[in-house]
Amino acid sequence: MTLLKMDGITKVFPGVRANDQVTFDLAPGEIHALVGENGAGKTTLMKILYGLYRPDSGTIRLRDQAVAIKNPRDAIARGIGMVHQHFMLVPPFSVLENIILGKESQTAGVLRLEEPAREITEIMNRNGLPVDLTARVEDLPVGLQQRVEILKVLYRGAEVLVFDEPTAVLTPQEVVELFKTFRMMRDQGKGLIFISHKLDEVLDIADRITVIRRGQVVKTLLRAEASKPLIAELMVGKPVFLHVDKPPAAPGAVILEVRGLRQRSPRGHLVLEDLSLEVRAGEIYGLAGVEGNGQSELVRAITEAVRLESGDVLLEEQSILAWDVRTRRDRGIGHIPEDRHRYGLLLPFSLAENLVLGRHHRSPFVRGSVVDFARMRAYARESIEKYDIRTPSELTPAHALSGGNQQKLIVAREMRFDPILLVASQPTRGVDVGATEFIYQQLVEARSRGKAVLLVSADLDEVLSLSDRIGVIFKGRIIREFRQEEATKEQVGLCMTGEKRSA
């Protein structure tokens, strides 16, 4: 018996056929990976399954019964659960309160907690998901917050579970534990849909792999017949080189020096504590760490005019603390931000306008006080061609692009302004293998041209493959540095948990 079958699903948006006669099925006790480039149609298909979209045509069957899923509440009631990449938790609430939220039990208006606590504890034990029910979610590390999300879904009786990029913010050790939980759930007869751009993980955990390209299913593979190069080629439509080819580093003068940074959050927590590092011309310095250990605060200290308790940031031996953002960019600091929508793009604006942001006030894009739109558009067309941005026109609004092409747009803008220091924060987050390969090439090219590159990434494989030196950040401090030749995934991953000894 099939647990889930989506048959002939078609969904059309204005000008875009997001899903085109897609057929996808899931058996009880199976982990089925769904992979494809950004914009391939994976998210649309899962939103249809979860009741966020209605298909234009096609059918959904659960345990061989046709169903019409009208909204997420309907999906949950039918045993479908989704664990989102960005957690849907209430930080000040306890773990228990978050899990039962929306499914509370009351007696005479009094919230009953004992019975749900017992049931959730049983679910924890059965699935290898231990967590303190009394702890506040805001005090938990990212890995435990994800456990709370999974427990929420299991507490509501989900038999079909969708995991959207679940390993994006986890350490290697946490990924191992998560996959143990996946296998436990599979052994209980549950069906898991695993969406990921990390093909090594797909090959590690999946029983079957379905590849979607441009809204259509290209192929469904058994694990035994799948390989990383084959999946990548099916996703992109051409062979993809999955290794990072870079010549030996030739570091030059120190470009960026961070000295003893100390900073508190608005609530008074110490987020940077005596943090020091330096990045030289012609090298990539990778910052590894579990998210929430001060990476974002460090990046803002370099790229924005923020208030620090103590310490200094120097660019070519000159303090930049008094400089505003425009001055920092004018003096040669490029920035690929961690969230392209919030910090990297003006989504309603055209590609041409986004490509000159930060330099729009300078020649050749203005003549006197008048914007030279013709020159701006010509510059944009050059950038689109050079950086392979897939778009109908330079006048297309940024929000119309896929995530990978939006990221290429930001990379094109920052690289074409020829910075002496490039701060690349999560540069390939949510980006498919084709765009990832392209972005890696750009970072290595910047290094080869003598630029200093600070790479901040939650993807440890990315840090290990690109970096010449690696600093591990934990609770706002660099607790250890590695040269590329001495760094291993196990050693660096262990340091990310706060353990300084060698693995």
LOFILO-322227 format. One record per residue (C-alpha): y, z, x; residue number from 1. Coordinates in steps of 0.05 Angstrom, whole numbers, plus 5000, padded with zeros to 4 digits. Example, Ala and Ser with C-alpha at 12.3 -4.5 7.8 and 13.67 -1.06 7.14 Angstrom:
<pts>
[[4910,5156,5246],1]
[[4979,5143,5273],2]
</pts>
This chain:
<pts>
[[5000,5000,5000],1]
[[5070,4983,5024],2]
[[5120,5041,5024],3]
[[5181,4995,5021],4]
[[5191,4921,5013],5]
[[5258,4885,5011],6]
[[5244,4814,4990],7]
[[5293,4755,4993],8]
[[5355,4799,5000],9]
[[5419,4758,5000],10]
[[5489,4786,5005],11]
[[5551,4743,5011],12]
[[5621,4767,5027],13]
[[5681,4719,5025],14]
[[5667,4668,5079],15]
[[5606,4706,5107],16]
[[5532,4704,5087],17]
[[5514,4773,5115],18]
[[5442,4772,5092],19]
[[5406,4706,5077],20]
[[5338,4713,5043],21]
[[5319,4773,5085],22]
[[5249,4801,5077],23]
[[5233,4868,5108],24]
[[5176,4917,5095],25]
[[5155,4986,5118],26]
[[5086,5018,5115],27]
[[5071,5092,5106],28]
[[5063,5124,5175],29]
[[5102,5070,5211],30]
[[5164,5066,5256],31]
[[5195,4998,5245],32]
[[5253,4979,5290],33]
[[5309,4934,5264],34]
[[5348,4900,5319],35]
[[5401,4846,5325],36]
[[5470,4830,5352],37]
[[5532,4860,5322],38]
[[5546,4824,5257],39]
[[5473,4801,5250],40]
[[5466,4836,5183],41]
[[5428,4900,5199],42]
[[5480,4947,5172],43]
[[5490,4907,5109],44]
[[5415,4908,5095],45]
[[5411,4983,5104],46]
[[5472,4994,5061],47]
[[5437,4955,5006],48]
[[5376,4999,5014],49]
[[5419,5062,5011],50]
[[5457,5039,4950],51]
[[5524,5027,4983],52]
[[5521,4953,4967],53]
[[5487,4914,4912],54]
[[5449,4851,4933],55]
[[5469,4784,4903],56]
[[5396,4767,4898],57]
[[5329,4794,4919],58]
[[5286,4854,4901],59]
[[5270,4923,4929],60]
[[5202,4955,4916],61]
[[5183,5026,4932],62]
[[5107,5040,4932],63]
[[5098,4973,4897],64]
[[5147,4990,4841],65]
[[5211,4949,4832],66]
[[5273,4992,4835],67]
[[5348,4982,4826],68]
[[5386,5027,4874],69]
[[5456,5036,4846],70]
[[5486,5087,4894],71]
[[5468,5136,4950],72]
[[5451,5191,4900],73]
[[5401,5143,4868],74]
[[5372,5127,4937],75]
[[5364,5200,4955],76]
[[5330,5214,4888],77]
[[5280,5158,4904],78]
[[5263,5188,4972],79]
[[5308,5146,5017],80]
[[5349,5183,5069],81]
[[5397,5158,5123],82]
[[5417,5194,5187],83]
[[5483,5164,5207],84]
[[5507,5154,5278],85]
[[5570,5194,5262],86]
[[5547,5259,5232],87]
[[5565,5278,5161],88]
[[5572,5353,5172],89]
[[5623,5407,5155],90]
[[5638,5439,5223],91]
[[5660,5509,5199],92]
[[5598,5517,5154],93]
[[5533,5547,5178],94]
[[5471,5505,5191],95]
[[5439,5530,5126],96]
[[5502,5516,5085],97]
[[5506,5445,5112],98]
[[5433,5431,5096],99]
[[5435,5455,5024],100]
[[5505,5427,5009],101]
[[5500,5388,4945],102]
[[5431,5417,4929],103]
[[5450,5491,4921],104]
[[5409,5540,4879],105]
[[5445,5592,4838],106]
[[5427,5652,4795],107]
[[5481,5679,4749],108]
[[5533,5643,4791],109]
[[5507,5673,4856],110]
[[5485,5626,4911],111]
[[5411,5636,4929],112]
[[5397,5627,5003],113]
[[5330,5662,5016],114]
[[5285,5610,4983],115]
[[5320,5549,5014],116]
[[5318,5584,5082],117]
[[5243,5594,5077],118]
[[5232,5521,5057],119]
[[5277,5495,5112],120]
[[5242,5538,5164],121]
[[5176,5507,5143],122]
[[5206,5437,5150],123]
[[5231,5456,5220],124]
[[5163,5479,5242],125]
[[5128,5419,5213],126]
[[5174,5369,5248],127]
[[5192,5404,5313],128]
[[5265,5415,5294],129]
[[5282,5487,5312],130]
[[5355,5508,5300],131]
[[5389,5574,5283],132]
[[5404,5571,5208],133]
[[5460,5623,5216],134]
[[5498,5586,5271],135]
[[5562,5549,5255],136]
[[5555,5474,5264],137]
[[5619,5470,5305],138]
[[5587,5515,5357],139]
[[5525,5472,5366],140]
[[5515,5418,5419],141]
[[5508,5347,5395],142]
[[5432,5346,5398],143]
[[5426,5405,5352],144]
[[5478,5377,5304],145]
[[5434,5316,5298],146]
[[5375,5361,5280],147]
[[5416,5389,5223],148]
[[5428,5318,5197],149]
[[5353,5304,5199],150]
[[5337,5370,5165],151]
[[5387,5352,5110],152]
[[5349,5288,5095],153]
[[5280,5321,5099],154]
[[5302,5379,5054],155]
[[5318,5327,5000],156]
[[5247,5300,5004],157]
[[5258,5234,5040],158]
[[5197,5190,5052],159]
[[5236,5130,5078],160]
[[5284,5151,5134],161]
[[5336,5105,5165],162]
[[5362,5124,5235],163]
[[5425,5087,5257],164]
[[5433,5090,5333],165]
[[5406,5161,5335],166]
[[5402,5166,5411],167]
[[5473,5142,5426],168]
[[5498,5212,5443],169]
[[5435,5246,5469],170]
[[5411,5265,5539],171]
[[5345,5235,5563],172]
[[5311,5302,5550],173]
[[5339,5304,5479],174]
[[5314,5233,5467],175]
[[5244,5255,5487],176]
[[5247,5312,5437],177]
[[5274,5267,5382],178]
[[5217,5217,5392],179]
[[5167,5274,5387],180]
[[5197,5290,5319],181]
[[5193,5216,5300],182]
[[5119,5215,5315],183]
[[5108,5279,5276],184]
[[5141,5249,5215],185]
[[5101,5185,5224],186]
[[5037,5226,5226],187]
[[5057,5257,5159],188]
[[5058,5188,5128],189]
[[5133,5178,5127],190]
[[5164,5111,5142],191]
[[5220,5107,5194],192]
[[5270,5050,5204],193]
[[5299,5054,5274],194]
[[5364,5016,5289],195]
[[5382,5012,5362],196]
[[5412,4968,5416],197]
[[5371,5005,5469],198]
[[5311,4959,5476],199]
[[5273,5005,5523],200]
[[5274,5058,5469],201]
[[5254,5008,5416],202]
[[5193,4989,5458],203]
[[5177,5062,5469],204]
[[5176,5085,5397],205]
[[5168,5026,5349],206]
[[5103,5002,5318],207]
[[5136,4937,5294],208]
[[5202,4904,5311],209]
[[5242,4858,5266],210]
[[5297,4816,5297],211]
[[5355,4792,5254],212]
[[5403,4738,5277],213]
[[5462,4712,5236],214]
[[5437,4744,5172],215]
[[5365,4717,5176],216]
[[5300,4747,5201],217]
[[5281,4710,5264],218]
[[5214,4744,5276],219]
[[5175,4808,5265],220]
[[5134,4829,5326],221]
[[5079,4879,5336],222]
[[5093,4926,5394],223]
[[5037,4897,5435],224]
[[5067,4827,5434],225]
[[5139,4848,5446],226]
[[5178,4852,5512],227]
[[5250,4868,5529],228]
[[5267,4797,5551],229]
[[5234,4767,5489],230]
[[5271,4813,5440],231]
[[5337,4800,5475],232]
[[5327,4725,5473],233]
[[5308,4728,5399],234]
[[5371,4769,5384],235]
[[5420,4725,5422],236]
[[5386,4657,5416],237]
[[5383,4645,5491],238]
[[5356,4681,5552],239]
[[5394,4745,5571],240]
[[5397,4774,5641],241]
[[5385,4848,5631],242]
[[5397,4873,5701],243]
[[5464,4889,5735],244]
[[5472,4846,5796],245]
[[5526,4873,5842],246]
[[5539,4869,5917],247]
[[5543,4933,5959],248]
[[5607,4973,5948],249]
[[5663,4970,5998],250]
[[5708,5029,5977],251]
[[5779,5029,6000],252]
[[5838,5076,5991],253]
[[5839,5130,5937],254]
[[5872,5101,5875],255]
[[5861,5158,5825],256]
[[5861,5231,5845],257]
[[5851,5286,5793],258]
[[5866,5355,5820],259]
[[5844,5420,5786],260]
[[5858,5400,5714],261]
[[5859,5457,5665],262]
[[5871,5448,5591],263]
[[5858,5484,5525],264]
[[5844,5456,5457],265]
[[5892,5470,5399],266]
[[5846,5528,5379],267]
[[5850,5558,5449],268]
[[5783,5536,5477],269]
[[5781,5516,5550],270]
[[5763,5441,5550],271]
[[5780,5425,5622],272]
[[5768,5477,5676],273]
[[5789,5462,5747],274]
[[5766,5390,5741],275]
[[5775,5348,5804],276]
[[5752,5278,5823],277]
[[5776,5216,5859],278]
[[5763,5142,5849],279]
[[5773,5091,5905],280]
[[5791,5018,5905],281]
[[5729,4974,5901],282]
[[5683,5025,5869],283]
[[5657,5046,5801],284]
[[5657,5121,5791],285]
[[5612,5139,5733],286]
[[5623,5202,5692],287]
[[5558,5226,5660],288]
[[5553,5281,5609],289]
[[5535,5299,5538],290]
[[5594,5283,5493],291]
[[5642,5340,5479],292]
[[5644,5368,5550],293]
[[5715,5346,5566],294]
[[5707,5271,5576],295]
[[5757,5252,5522],296]
[[5808,5303,5546],297]
[[5802,5277,5618],298]
[[5813,5205,5595],299]
[[5874,5226,5555],300]
[[5902,5264,5615],301]
[[5899,5199,5655],302]
[[5921,5149,5602],303]
[[5968,5190,5558],304]
[[6025,5239,5568],305]
[[5989,5303,5547],306]
[[6006,5376,5562],307]
[[5963,5409,5616],308]
[[5958,5482,5633],309]
[[5953,5466,5707],310]
[[5931,5411,5755],311]
[[5956,5342,5772],312]
[[5938,5268,5764],313]
[[5958,5220,5819],314]
[[5958,5144,5821],315]
[[5963,5118,5892],316]
[[5986,5187,5915],317]
[[6042,5192,5863],318]
[[6039,5243,5806],319]
[[6039,5210,5738],320]
[[6046,5272,5694],321]
[[6119,5255,5677],322]
[[6103,5183,5659],323]
[[6097,5161,5587],324]
[[6041,5114,5563],325]
[[6083,5051,5573],326]
[[6100,5070,5644],327]
[[6027,5085,5660],328]
[[6007,5017,5635],329]
[[6064,4982,5671],330]
[[6044,5017,5736],331]
[[5973,4990,5731],332]
[[5928,5035,5688],333]
[[5883,4995,5642],334]
[[5844,5030,5587],335]
[[5783,5011,5546],336]
[[5784,5068,5494],337]
[[5723,5104,5467],338]
[[5739,5085,5395],339]
[[5761,5013,5389],340]
[[5784,5020,5317],341]
[[5825,5083,5324],342]
[[5854,5072,5394],343]
[[5841,5001,5417],344]
[[5863,4953,5362],345]
[[5913,4942,5306],346]
[[5859,4917,5259],347]
[[5904,4879,5209],348]
[[5940,4844,5266],349]
[[5918,4777,5294],350]
[[5879,4768,5359],351]
[[5941,4738,5391],352]
[[5982,4801,5375],353]
[[5926,4848,5397],354]
[[5917,4811,5463],355]
[[5988,4825,5485],356]
[[5993,4898,5462],357]
[[6024,4940,5517],358]
[[6057,4879,5548],359]
[[6088,4850,5486],360]
[[6157,4872,5508],361]
[[6154,4835,5574],362]
[[6158,4764,5599],363]
[[6128,4714,5585],364]
[[6119,4739,5513],365]
[[6193,4750,5500],366]
[[6255,4711,5517],367]
[[6313,4759,5517],368]
[[6300,4799,5454],369]
[[6261,4744,5417],370]
[[6185,4742,5415],371]
[[6157,4676,5441],372]
[[6101,4665,5390],373]
[[6081,4597,5419],374]
[[6070,4628,5488],375]
[[6033,4686,5457],376]
[[5986,4640,5419],377]
[[5973,4597,5480],378]
[[5957,4659,5521],379]
[[5910,4682,5467],380]
[[5873,4616,5465],381]
[[5863,4620,5540],382]
[[5836,4691,5534],383]
[[5790,4674,5477],384]
[[5759,4617,5517],385]
[[5753,4656,5582],386]
[[5723,4718,5550],387]
[[5679,4682,5500],388]
[[5709,4716,5438],389]
[[5675,4686,5377],390]
[[5731,4673,5326],391]
[[5756,4615,5284],392]
[[5827,4622,5310],393]
[[5874,4665,5351],394]
[[5908,4680,5285],395]
[[5846,4713,5256],396]
[[5857,4787,5242],397]
[[5819,4834,5288],398]
[[5783,4868,5231],399]
[[5747,4802,5216],400]
[[5709,4803,5283],401]
[[5642,4834,5296],402]
[[5641,4898,5337],403]
[[5619,4862,5400],404]
[[5675,4811,5395],405]
[[5726,4866,5380],406]
[[5704,4900,5445],407]
[[5709,4834,5483],408]
[[5780,4828,5455],409]
[[5799,4895,5485],410]
[[5765,4879,5552],411]
[[5802,4812,5555],412]
[[5869,4846,5543],413]
[[5859,4900,5595],414]
[[5829,4855,5648],415]
[[5880,4799,5642],416]
[[5937,4847,5657],417]
[[5904,4860,5725],418]
[[5904,4936,5729],419]
[[5894,4973,5794],420]
[[5856,5027,5756],421]
[[5811,5012,5696],422]
[[5789,5071,5654],423]
[[5729,5046,5614],424]
[[5708,5098,5562],425]
[[5643,5082,5525],426]
[[5655,5008,5539],427]
[[5590,4983,5505],428]
[[5582,5034,5448],429]
[[5553,4999,5387],430]
[[5552,4932,5424],431]
[[5493,4884,5426],432]
[[5456,4861,5488],433]
[[5495,4796,5495],434]
[[5564,4830,5493],435]
[[5538,4887,5537],436]
[[5516,4838,5591],437]
[[5585,4805,5589],438]
[[5623,4872,5593],439]
[[5580,4895,5652],440]
[[5597,4830,5689],441]
[[5671,4843,5677],442]
[[5668,4914,5704],443]
[[5630,4891,5766],444]
[[5679,4835,5776],445]
[[5738,4884,5773],446]
[[5703,4926,5826],447]
[[5692,4864,5870],448]
[[5766,4848,5865],449]
[[5784,4916,5894],450]
[[5800,4952,5829],451]
[[5783,5025,5818],452]
[[5739,5034,5757],453]
[[5727,5101,5722],454]
[[5668,5092,5676],455]
[[5658,5145,5622],456]
[[5594,5135,5583],457]
[[5543,5174,5542],458]
[[5491,5121,5560],459]
[[5459,5148,5623],460]
[[5423,5082,5638],461]
[[5491,5048,5638],462]
[[5521,5100,5686],463]
[[5462,5095,5733],464]
[[5461,5019,5735],465]
[[5536,5007,5744],466]
[[5562,5066,5785],467]
[[5570,5072,5860],468]
[[5582,5147,5853],469]
[[5566,5192,5794],470]
[[5599,5256,5773],471]
[[5566,5301,5721],472]
[[5614,5336,5673],473]
[[5593,5400,5638],474]
[[5639,5447,5600],475]
[[5701,5414,5629],476]
[[5680,5415,5702],477]
[[5647,5366,5750],478]
[[5586,5407,5768],479]
[[5554,5357,5815],480]
[[5565,5288,5846],481]
[[5512,5237,5865],482]
[[5513,5174,5907],483]
[[5479,5117,5870],484]
[[5421,5114,5918],485]
[[5403,5187,5908],486]
[[5413,5192,5833],487]
[[5353,5191,5786],488]
[[5352,5193,5711],489]
[[5315,5259,5712],490]
[[5362,5293,5761],491]
[[5426,5270,5727],492]
[[5398,5284,5658],493]
[[5381,5355,5679],494]
[[5451,5366,5706],495]
[[5479,5342,5639],496]
[[5448,5404,5608],497]
[[5484,5448,5658],498]
[[5427,5457,5707],499]
[[5451,5443,5779],500]
[[5384,5447,5815],501]
[[5346,5384,5834],502]
[[5294,5361,5783],503]
</pts>
